[in-house]
Amino acid sequence: MQDPVAEGCDLAAGQFGIIDEAFARHAISVIPQVETDSVASLLAQVATGNWACIVPHTWLWTSSLGADIRAVEMVDPVLKSEIALATNSAGSGSPIARALTACAQQLALNEFFDAQLLGITHRR
């Protein structure tokens, strides 16, 4: 039996191994038709009505999505990627680095992003 194929746009090859793994867990083969490192270009392709794309959710509220573009949150599985804040370990660091570190330790980004997504995505 042949795997179903999802065709669409994707960011540059190698940047979304996590997405490939998510599709593979559901026995779906994805064959990108457009590859770019520009989210704006992907959204422009989607606006034509002939494409779909996967983009980081932060682009959904930083870009002007027309009424003809619908955002759907990927929920099975939920895709997450770890990020890190790197500072110089020699010494106490600059005042701005110390302030950034202190602020980052107090952030509740999951709650912030979840609240942002509720207003712009259509859950399936």
N, CA, C and O atoms as a GROMACS GRO file, in nm:
protein
  496
    1MET      N    1   0.084  -0.118   0.000
    1MET     CA    2   0.000   0.000   0.000
    1MET      C    3   0.088   0.124   0.000
    1MET      O    4   0.184   0.132   0.077
    2GLN      N    5   0.058   0.218  -0.084
    2GLN     CA    6   0.137   0.340  -0.094
    2GLN      C    7   0.094   0.440   0.012
    2GLN      O    8  -0.025   0.454   0.043
    3ASP      N    9   0.194   0.511   0.068
    3ASP     CA   10   0.164   0.614   0.169
    3ASP      C   11   0.089   0.729   0.105
    3ASP      O   12   0.115   0.764  -0.010
    4PRO      N   13  -0.004   0.789   0.180
    4PRO     CA   14  -0.068   0.911   0.130
    4PRO      C   15   0.038   1.020   0.117
    4PRO      O   16   0.138   1.018   0.189
    5VAL      N   17   0.017   1.111   0.029
    5VAL     CA   18   0.114   1.218   0.005
    5VAL      C   19   0.048   1.352   0.032
    5VAL      O   20  -0.060   1.381  -0.020
    6ALA      N   21   0.114   1.434   0.113
    6ALA     CA   22   0.068   1.571   0.136
    6ALA      C   23   0.159   1.663   0.057
    6ALA      O   24   0.280   1.664   0.078
    7GLU      N   25   0.103   1.739  -0.033
    7GLU     CA   26   0.183   1.830  -0.113
    7GLU      C   27   0.162   1.972  -0.062
    7GLU      O   28   0.052   2.008  -0.021
    8GLY      N   29   0.268   2.051  -0.065
    8GLY     CA   30   0.256   2.189  -0.021
    8GLY      C   31   0.390   2.256  -0.018
    8GLY      O   32   0.483   2.216  -0.089
    9CYS      N   33   0.401   2.358   0.062
    9CYS     CA   34   0.522   2.436   0.075
    9CYS      C   35   0.588   2.400   0.207
    9CYS      O   36   0.521   2.359   0.302
   10ASP      N   37   0.718   2.417   0.213
   10ASP     CA   38   0.792   2.390   0.335
   10ASP      C   39   0.909   2.487   0.340
   10ASP      O   40   0.955   2.534   0.236
   11LEU      N   41   0.956   2.517   0.459
   11LEU     CA   42   1.077   2.597   0.470
   11LEU      C   43   1.195   2.515   0.420
   11LEU      O   44   1.181   2.396   0.394
   12ALA      N   45   1.310   2.578   0.407
   12ALA     CA   46   1.427   2.515   0.349
   12ALA      C   47   1.451   2.376   0.407
   12ALA      O   48   1.430   2.351   0.526
   13ALA      N   49   1.496   2.287   0.321
   13ALA     CA   50   1.519   2.148   0.360
   13ALA      C   51   1.608   2.141   0.483
   13ALA      O   52   1.702   2.219   0.496
   14GLY      N   53   1.577   2.048   0.573
   14GLY     CA   54   1.657   2.029   0.691
   14GLY      C   55   1.610   2.110   0.811
   14GLY      O   56   1.646   2.077   0.924
   15GLN      N   57   1.532   2.214   0.789
   15GLN     CA   58   1.489   2.297   0.901
   15GLN      C   59   1.372   2.235   0.975
   15GLN      O   60   1.346   2.272   1.090
   16PHE      N   61   1.300   2.143   0.916
   16PHE     CA   62   1.182   2.091   0.980
   16PHE      C   63   1.182   1.939   0.989
   16PHE      O   64   1.082   1.875   0.956
   17GLY      N   65   1.293   1.881   1.033
   17GLY     CA   66   1.297   1.737   1.056
   17GLY      C   67   1.189   1.694   1.153
   17GLY      O   68   1.136   1.583   1.142
   18ILE      N   69   1.156   1.780   1.248
   18ILE     CA   70   1.052   1.750   1.346
   18ILE      C   71   0.917   1.734   1.278
   18ILE      O   72   0.835   1.652   1.320
   19ILE      N   73   0.892   1.809   1.173
   19ILE     CA   74   0.766   1.798   1.099
   19ILE      C   75   0.764   1.669   1.019
   19ILE      O   76   0.663   1.599   1.017
   20ASP      N   77   0.876   1.637   0.953
   20ASP     CA   78   0.885   1.511   0.880
   20ASP      C   79   0.857   1.392   0.972
   20ASP      O   80   0.787   1.299   0.935
   21GLU      N   81   0.914   1.396   1.093
   21GLU     CA   82   0.892   1.289   1.190
   21GLU      C   83   0.745   1.279   1.230
   21GLU      O   84   0.692   1.169   1.245
   22ALA      N   85   0.680   1.393   1.248
   22ALA     CA   86   0.539   1.393   1.286
   22ALA      C   87   0.453   1.330   1.177
   22ALA      O   88   0.365   1.249   1.206
   23PHE      N   89   0.478   1.366   1.052
   23PHE     CA   90   0.403   1.304   0.942
   23PHE      C   91   0.433   1.156   0.932
   23PHE      O   92   0.343   1.076   0.908
   24ALA      N   93   0.558   1.118   0.950
   24ALA     CA   94   0.597   0.977   0.941
   24ALA      C   95   0.524   0.893   1.046
   24ALA      O   96   0.489   0.778   1.019
   25ARG      N   97   0.502   0.948   1.165
   25ARG     CA   98   0.430   0.876   1.270
   25ARG      C   99   0.286   0.847   1.229
   25ARG      O  100   0.223   0.758   1.285
   26HIS      N  101   0.235   0.922   1.133
   26HIS     CA  102   0.099   0.900   1.083
   26HIS      C  103   0.100   0.837   0.944
   26HIS      O  104  -0.002   0.838   0.874
   27ALA      N  105   0.215   0.782   0.904
   27ALA     CA  106   0.231   0.716   0.774
   27ALA      C  107   0.198   0.807   0.657
   27ALA      O  108   0.136   0.764   0.559
   28ILE      N  109   0.238   0.933   0.667
   28ILE     CA  110   0.215   1.029   0.559
   28ILE      C  111   0.351   1.072   0.504
   28ILE      O  112   0.439   1.112   0.580
   29SER      N  113   0.366   1.064   0.374
   29SER     CA  114   0.486   1.113   0.307
   29SER      C  115   0.460   1.254   0.259
   29SER      O  116   0.359   1.280   0.194
   30VAL      N  117   0.550   1.344   0.289
   30VAL     CA  118   0.535   1.484   0.249
   30VAL      C  119   0.638   1.514   0.142
   30VAL      O  120   0.758   1.490   0.160
   31ILE      N  121   0.592   1.567   0.031
   31ILE     CA  122   0.680   1.603  -0.080
   31ILE      C  123   0.663   1.753  -0.106
   31ILE      O  124   0.572   1.793  -0.178
   32PRO      N  125   0.751   1.835  -0.046
   32PRO     CA  126   0.738   1.980  -0.066
   32PRO      C  127   0.748   2.017  -0.213
   32PRO      O  128   0.832   1.964  -0.286
   33GLN      N  129   0.662   2.107  -0.257
   33GLN     CA  130   0.663   2.154  -0.394
   33GLN      C  131   0.738   2.287  -0.405
   33GLN      O  132   0.786   2.324  -0.513
   34VAL      N  133   0.748   2.358  -0.294
   34VAL     CA  134   0.821   2.484  -0.288
   34VAL      C  135   0.906   2.480  -0.161
   34VAL      O  136   0.854   2.449  -0.053
   35GLU      N  137   1.034   2.511  -0.172
   35GLU     CA  138   1.121   2.518  -0.056
   35GLU      C  139   1.184   2.656  -0.052
   35GLU      O  140   1.239   2.702  -0.152
   36THR      N  141   1.178   2.720   0.063
   36THR     CA  142   1.233   2.854   0.079
   36THR      C  143   1.267   2.877   0.225
   36THR      O  144   1.218   2.806   0.312
   37ASP      N  145   1.350   2.975   0.251
   37ASP     CA  146   1.378   3.013   0.388
   37ASP      C  147   1.302   3.140   0.425
   37ASP      O  148   1.336   3.207   0.522
   38SER      N  149   1.199   3.173   0.347
   38SER     CA  150   1.121   3.295   0.367
   38SER      C  151   0.977   3.260   0.400
   38SER      O  152   0.903   3.213   0.314
   39VAL      N  153   0.938   3.284   0.525
   39VAL     CA  154   0.800   3.259   0.564
   39VAL      C  155   0.706   3.351   0.487
   39VAL      O  156   0.596   3.310   0.450
   40ALA      N  157   0.748   3.473   0.462
   40ALA     CA  158   0.666   3.567   0.385
   40ALA      C  159   0.636   3.510   0.247
   40ALA      O  160   0.524   3.524   0.197
   41SER      N  161   0.734   3.446   0.184
   41SER     CA  162   0.711   3.384   0.053
   41SER      C  163   0.612   3.269   0.062
   41SER      O  164   0.528   3.251  -0.026
   42LEU      N  165   0.622   3.190   0.169
   42LEU     CA  166   0.528   3.080   0.187
   42LEU      C  167   0.385   3.132   0.203
   42LEU      O  168   0.292   3.080   0.142
   43LEU      N  169   0.368   3.236   0.284
   43LEU     CA  170   0.236   3.292   0.304
   43LEU      C  171   0.181   3.354   0.176
   43LEU      O  172   0.061   3.350   0.151
   44ALA      N  173   0.270   3.411   0.094
   44ALA     CA  174   0.226   3.465  -0.035
   44ALA      C  175   0.178   3.353  -0.126
   44ALA      O  176   0.080   3.370  -0.198
   45GLN      N  177   0.246   3.238  -0.124
   45GLN     CA  178   0.202   3.123  -0.202
   45GLN      C  179   0.064   3.075  -0.155
   45GLN      O  180  -0.023   3.045  -0.237
   46VAL      N  181   0.045   3.069  -0.024
   46VAL     CA  182  -0.083   3.025   0.031
   46VAL      C  183  -0.195   3.120  -0.012
   46VAL      O  184  -0.306   3.076  -0.042
   47ALA      N  185  -0.166   3.249  -0.014
   47ALA     CA  186  -0.267   3.349  -0.050
   47ALA      C  187  -0.319   3.331  -0.192
   47ALA      O  188  -0.428   3.379  -0.224
   48THR      N  189  -0.243   3.262  -0.278
   48THR     CA  190  -0.290   3.238  -0.414
   48THR      C  191  -0.405   3.137  -0.417
   48THR      O  192  -0.479   3.129  -0.515
   49GLY      N  193  -0.420   3.060  -0.310
   49GLY     CA  194  -0.526   2.960  -0.303
   49GLY      C  195  -0.485   2.823  -0.352
   49GLY      O  196  -0.565   2.730  -0.347
   50ASN      N  197  -0.362   2.808  -0.399
   50ASN     CA  198  -0.318   2.680  -0.454
   50ASN      C  199  -0.223   2.603  -0.365
   50ASN      O  200  -0.180   2.493  -0.401
   51TRP      N  201  -0.190   2.656  -0.248
   51TRP     CA  202  -0.086   2.596  -0.166
   51TRP      C  203  -0.128   2.592  -0.020
   51TRP      O  204  -0.222   2.659   0.022
   52ALA      N  205  -0.055   2.513   0.056
   52ALA     CA  206  -0.064   2.510   0.202
   52ALA      C  207   0.078   2.511   0.253
   52ALA      O  208   0.170   2.473   0.180
   53CYS      N  209   0.099   2.554   0.375
   53CYS     CA  210   0.234   2.554   0.430
   53CYS      C  211   0.230   2.535   0.580
   53CYS      O  212   0.126   2.550   0.644
   54ILE      N  213   0.344   2.502   0.634
   54ILE     CA  214   0.361   2.489   0.778
   54ILE      C  215   0.461   2.595   0.819
   54ILE      O  216   0.573   2.600   0.767
   55VAL      N  217   0.420   2.681   0.912
   55VAL     CA  218   0.506   2.789   0.958
   55VAL      C  219   0.504   2.794   1.110
   55VAL      O  220   0.408   2.747   1.172
   56PRO      N  221   0.607   2.850   1.170
   56PRO     CA  222   0.604   2.870   1.316
   56PRO      C  223   0.487   2.960   1.354
   56PRO      O  224   0.457   3.057   1.284
   57HIS      N  225   0.421   2.928   1.464
   57HIS     CA  226   0.300   3.002   1.502
   57HIS      C  227   0.326   3.150   1.527
   57HIS      O  228   0.233   3.230   1.514
   58THR      N  229   0.446   3.189   1.562
   58THR     CA  230   0.474   3.330   1.586
   58THR      C  231   0.454   3.415   1.462
   58THR      O  232   0.427   3.534   1.472
   59TRP      N  233   0.465   3.355   1.344
   59TRP     CA  234   0.443   3.429   1.219
   59TRP      C  235   0.296   3.460   1.198
   59TRP      O  236   0.262   3.551   1.123
   60LEU      N  237   0.208   3.386   1.263
   60LEU     CA  238   0.065   3.406   1.240
   60LEU      C  239   0.015   3.539   1.292
   60LEU      O  240  -0.077   3.598   1.234
   61TRP      N  241   0.072   3.588   1.400
   61TRP     CA  242   0.027   3.718   1.450
   61TRP      C  243   0.123   3.831   1.418
   61TRP      O  244   0.096   3.946   1.453
   62THR      N  245   0.234   3.800   1.352
   62THR     CA  246   0.325   3.906   1.308
   62THR      C  247   0.309   3.936   1.159
   62THR      O  248   0.370   4.029   1.107
   63SER      N  249   0.228   3.857   1.092
   63SER     CA  250   0.203   3.877   0.949
   63SER      C  251   0.056   3.913   0.930
   63SER      O  252  -0.031   3.872   1.007
   64SER      N  253   0.030   3.989   0.826
   64SER     CA  254  -0.111   4.019   0.798
   64SER      C  255  -0.169   3.905   0.715
   64SER      O  256  -0.141   3.893   0.596
   65LEU      N  257  -0.249   3.823   0.781
   65LEU     CA  258  -0.314   3.712   0.712
   65LEU      C  259  -0.447   3.762   0.659
   65LEU      O  260  -0.530   3.813   0.734
   66GLY      N  261  -0.466   3.748   0.530
   66GLY     CA  262  -0.592   3.790   0.471
   66GLY      C  263  -0.705   3.698   0.513
   66GLY      O  264  -0.682   3.591   0.570
   67ALA      N  265  -0.825   3.741   0.487
   67ALA     CA  266  -0.944   3.662   0.522
   67ALA      C  267  -0.946   3.528   0.449
   67ALA      O  268  -1.015   3.435   0.491
   68ASP      N  269  -0.871   3.519   0.339
   68ASP     CA  270  -0.870   3.396   0.261
   68ASP      C  271  -0.768   3.294   0.312
   68ASP      O  272  -0.758   3.184   0.256
   69ILE      N  273  -0.692   3.328   0.415
   69ILE     CA  274  -0.595   3.235   0.474
   69ILE      C  275  -0.647   3.188   0.608
   69ILE      O  276  -0.685   3.269   0.692
   70ARG      N  277  -0.649   3.057   0.626
   70ARG     CA  278  -0.698   2.999   0.751
   70ARG      C  279  -0.582   2.926   0.817
   70ARG      O  280  -0.515   2.844   0.754
   71ALA      N  281  -0.559   2.955   0.944
   71ALA     CA  282  -0.455   2.887   1.022
   71ALA      C  283  -0.517   2.773   1.101
   71ALA      O  284  -0.619   2.791   1.168
   72VAL      N  285  -0.455   2.656   1.092
   72VAL     CA  286  -0.501   2.539   1.166
   72VAL      C  287  -0.385   2.490   1.250
   72VAL      O  288  -0.277   2.462   1.197
   73GLU      N  289  -0.406   2.480   1.379
   73GLU     CA  290  -0.300   2.436   1.470
   73GLU      C  291  -0.276   2.286   1.456
   73GLU      O  292  -0.371   2.208   1.451
   74MET      N  293  -0.150   2.248   1.449
   74MET     CA  294  -0.115   2.106   1.446
   74MET      C  295  -0.124   2.055   1.589
   74MET      O  296  -0.051   2.102   1.677
   75VAL      N  297  -0.213   1.958   1.613
   75VAL     CA  298  -0.236   1.913   1.750
   75VAL      C  299  -0.206   1.764   1.773
   75VAL      O  300  -0.204   1.720   1.888
   76ASP      N  301  -0.182   1.688   1.670
   76ASP     CA  302  -0.155   1.546   1.690
   76ASP      C  303  -0.045   1.501   1.596
   76ASP      O  304  -0.073   1.462   1.482
   77PRO      N  305   0.077   1.506   1.640
   77PRO     CA  306   0.125   1.545   1.772
   77PRO      C  307   0.148   1.695   1.779
   77PRO      O  308   0.162   1.762   1.676
   78VAL      N  309   0.152   1.746   1.900
   78VAL     CA  310   0.189   1.886   1.921
   78VAL      C  311   0.339   1.895   1.899
   78VAL      O  312   0.416   1.820   1.959
   79LEU      N  313   0.380   1.987   1.811
   79LEU     CA  314   0.522   2.000   1.780
   79LEU      C  315   0.582   2.113   1.861
   79LEU      O  316   0.529   2.224   1.865
   80LYS      N  317   0.692   2.084   1.926
   80LYS     CA  318   0.763   2.185   2.005
   80LYS      C  319   0.911   2.174   1.976
   80LYS      O  320   0.962   2.068   1.941
   81SER      N  321   0.977   2.286   1.993
   81SER     CA  322   1.121   2.290   1.972
   81SER      C  323   1.183   2.368   2.087
   81SER      O  324   1.134   2.474   2.125
   82GLU      N  325   1.290   2.315   2.141
   82GLU     CA  326   1.358   2.382   2.251
   82GLU      C  327   1.440   2.498   2.198
   82GLU      O  328   1.496   2.493   2.088
   83ILE      N  329   1.447   2.605   2.278
   83ILE     CA  330   1.534   2.717   2.246
   83ILE      C  331   1.623   2.740   2.367
   83ILE      O  332   1.592   2.695   2.477
   84ALA      N  333   1.732   2.810   2.347
   84ALA     CA  334   1.825   2.836   2.456
   84ALA      C  335   1.869   2.981   2.454
   84ALA      O  336   1.874   3.044   2.348
   85LEU      N  337   1.899   3.033   2.570
   85LEU     CA  338   1.957   3.164   2.586
   85LEU      C  339   2.100   3.141   2.629
   85LEU      O  340   2.124   3.089   2.738
   86ALA      N  341   2.195   3.179   2.546
   86ALA     CA  342   2.336   3.155   2.576
   86ALA      C  343   2.403   3.285   2.616
   86ALA      O  344   2.391   3.387   2.547
   87THR      N  345   2.475   3.281   2.727
   87THR     CA  346   2.552   3.396   2.772
   87THR      C  347   2.693   3.349   2.804
   87THR      O  348   2.718   3.229   2.817
   88ASN      N  349   2.784   3.442   2.816
   88ASN     CA  350   2.923   3.410   2.847
   88ASN      C  351   2.933   3.366   2.992
   88ASN      O  352   2.886   3.437   3.082
   89SER      N  353   2.993   3.251   3.017
   89SER     CA  354   3.002   3.199   3.153
   89SER      C  355   3.117   3.261   3.233
   89SER      O  356   3.125   3.241   3.354
   90ALA      N  357   3.205   3.334   3.168
   90ALA     CA  358   3.317   3.398   3.237
   90ALA      C  359   3.270   3.530   3.297
   90ALA      O  360   3.241   3.625   3.224
   91GLY      N  361   3.261   3.535   3.428
   91GLY     CA  362   3.219   3.659   3.493
   91GLY      C  363   3.068   3.670   3.501
   91GLY      O  364   2.995   3.579   3.463
   92SER      N  365   3.023   3.784   3.551
   92SER     CA  366   2.880   3.804   3.573
   92SER      C  367   2.807   3.854   3.448
   92SER      O  368   2.684   3.858   3.447
   93GLY      N  369   2.879   3.891   3.344
   93GLY     CA  370   2.816   3.937   3.222
   93GLY      C  371   2.779   4.083   3.229
   93GLY      O  372   2.788   4.145   3.334
   94SER      N  373   2.740   4.136   3.117
   94SER     CA  374   2.702   4.278   3.109
   94SER      C  375   2.568   4.299   3.179
   94SER      O  376   2.493   4.204   3.201
   95PRO      N  377   2.537   4.422   3.215
   95PRO     CA  378   2.407   4.449   3.278
   95PRO      C  379   2.290   4.405   3.190
   95PRO      O  380   2.190   4.353   3.242
   96ILE      N  381   2.300   4.424   3.060
   96ILE     CA  382   2.190   4.384   2.972
   96ILE      C  383   2.176   4.232   2.967
   96ILE      O  384   2.065   4.180   2.962
   97ALA      N  385   2.287   4.159   2.967
   97ALA     CA  386   2.282   4.013   2.967
   97ALA      C  387   2.222   3.962   3.097
   97ALA      O  388   2.143   3.867   3.095
   98ARG      N  389   2.257   4.021   3.208
   98ARG     CA  390   2.200   3.981   3.338
   98ARG      C  391   2.050   4.011   3.342
   98ARG      O  392   1.972   3.930   3.392
   99ALA      N  393   2.009   4.126   3.289
   99ALA     CA  394   1.867   4.162   3.288
   99ALA      C  395   1.788   4.067   3.197
   99ALA      O  396   1.679   4.023   3.233
  100LEU      N  397   1.843   4.035   3.081
  100LEU     CA  398   1.777   3.943   2.989
  100LEU      C  399   1.761   3.806   3.053
  100LEU      O  400   1.654   3.745   3.043
  101THR      N  401   1.865   3.757   3.117
  101THR     CA  402   1.859   3.627   3.184
  101THR      C  403   1.754   3.628   3.294
  101THR      O  404   1.677   3.533   3.306
  102ALA      N  405   1.750   3.733   3.375
  102ALA     CA  406   1.652   3.742   3.483
  102ALA      C  407   1.510   3.744   3.428
  102ALA      O  408   1.422   3.677   3.482
  103CYS      N  409   1.488   3.818   3.322
  103CYS     CA  410   1.354   3.823   3.261
  103CYS      C  411   1.315   3.689   3.200
  103CYS      O  412   1.202   3.644   3.217
  104ALA      N  413   1.407   3.625   3.131
  104ALA     CA  414   1.378   3.497   3.066
  104ALA      C  415   1.340   3.390   3.167
  104ALA      O  416   1.257   3.304   3.138
  105GLN      N  417   1.401   3.395   3.285
  105GLN     CA  418   1.370   3.296   3.387
  105GLN      C  419   1.229   3.312   3.442
  105GLN      O  420   1.176   3.218   3.501
  106GLN      N  421   1.168   3.427   3.426
  106GLN     CA  422   1.034   3.452   3.478
  106GLN      C  423   0.924   3.437   3.373
  106GLN      O  424   0.806   3.447   3.405
  107LEU      N  425   0.963   3.414   3.250
  107LEU     CA  426   0.863   3.406   3.142
  107LEU      C  427   0.778   3.281   3.151
  107LEU      O  428   0.826   3.174   3.191
  108ALA      N  429   0.654   3.294   3.114
  108ALA     CA  430   0.562   3.181   3.101
  108ALA      C  431   0.519   3.178   2.955
  108ALA      O  432   0.403   3.206   2.923
  109LEU      N  433   0.613   3.144   2.867
  109LEU     CA  434   0.586   3.154   2.723
  109LEU      C  435   0.479   3.058   2.674
  109LEU      O  436   0.403   3.092   2.584
  110ASN      N  437   0.470   2.938   2.731
  110ASN     CA  438   0.367   2.845   2.685
  110ASN      C  439   0.229   2.905   2.701
  110ASN      O  440   0.147   2.897   2.610
  111GLU      N  441   0.202   2.967   2.816
  111GLU     CA  442   0.071   3.028   2.839
  111GLU      C  443   0.050   3.145   2.743
  111GLU      O  444  -0.059   3.162   2.689
  112PHE      N  445   0.154   3.225   2.722
  112PHE     CA  446   0.143   3.340   2.631
  112PHE      C  447   0.109   3.294   2.489
  112PHE      O  448   0.016   3.344   2.428
  113PHE      N  449   0.186   3.197   2.438
  113PHE     CA  450   0.164   3.151   2.301
  113PHE      C  451   0.030   3.081   2.286
  113PHE      O  452  -0.037   3.097   2.184
  114ASP      N  453  -0.012   3.002   2.386
  114ASP     CA  454  -0.142   2.937   2.379
  114ASP      C  455  -0.254   3.040   2.368
  114ASP      O  456  -0.348   3.022   2.291
  115ALA      N  457  -0.244   3.148   2.446
  115ALA     CA  458  -0.346   3.254   2.440
  115ALA      C  459  -0.346   3.321   2.303
  115ALA      O  460  -0.453   3.351   2.250
  116GLN      N  461  -0.229   3.346   2.246
  116GLN     CA  462  -0.221   3.408   2.115
  116GLN      C  463  -0.283   3.318   2.008
  116GLN      O  464  -0.355   3.366   1.921
  117LEU      N  465  -0.255   3.188   2.015
  117LEU     CA  466  -0.306   3.094   1.914
  117LEU      C  467  -0.458   3.080   1.917
  117LEU      O  468  -0.520   3.060   1.813
  118LEU      N  469  -0.517   3.090   2.034
  118LEU     CA  470  -0.663   3.074   2.043
  118LEU      C  471  -0.737   3.173   1.955
  118LEU      O  472  -0.843   3.141   1.902
  119GLY      N  473  -0.682   3.294   1.939
  119GLY     CA  474  -0.751   3.395   1.861
  119GLY      C  475  -0.733   3.384   1.711
  119GLY      O  476  -0.807   3.447   1.636
  120ILE      N  477  -0.637   3.303   1.665
  120ILE     CA  478  -0.610   3.303   1.521
  120ILE      C  479  -0.613   3.167   1.453
  120ILE      O  480  -0.605   3.160   1.331
  121THR      N  481  -0.625   3.060   1.530
  121THR     CA  482  -0.627   2.928   1.466
  121THR      C  483  -0.765   2.867   1.474
  121THR      O  484  -0.848   2.905   1.556
  122HIS      N  485  -0.787   2.773   1.386
  122HIS     CA  486  -0.909   2.695   1.383
  122HIS      C  487  -0.870   2.555   1.425
  122HIS      O  488  -0.803   2.484   1.350
  123ARG      N  489  -0.912   2.515   1.542
  123ARG     CA  490  -0.878   2.379   1.588
  123ARG      C  491  -0.967   2.280   1.518
  123ARG      O  492  -1.086   2.304   1.497
  124ARG      N  493  -0.908   2.168   1.482
  124ARG     CA  494  -0.983   2.064   1.411
  124ARG      C  495  -1.047   1.970   1.508
  124ARG      O  496  -1.114   1.875   1.467
   0.00000   0.00000   0.00000
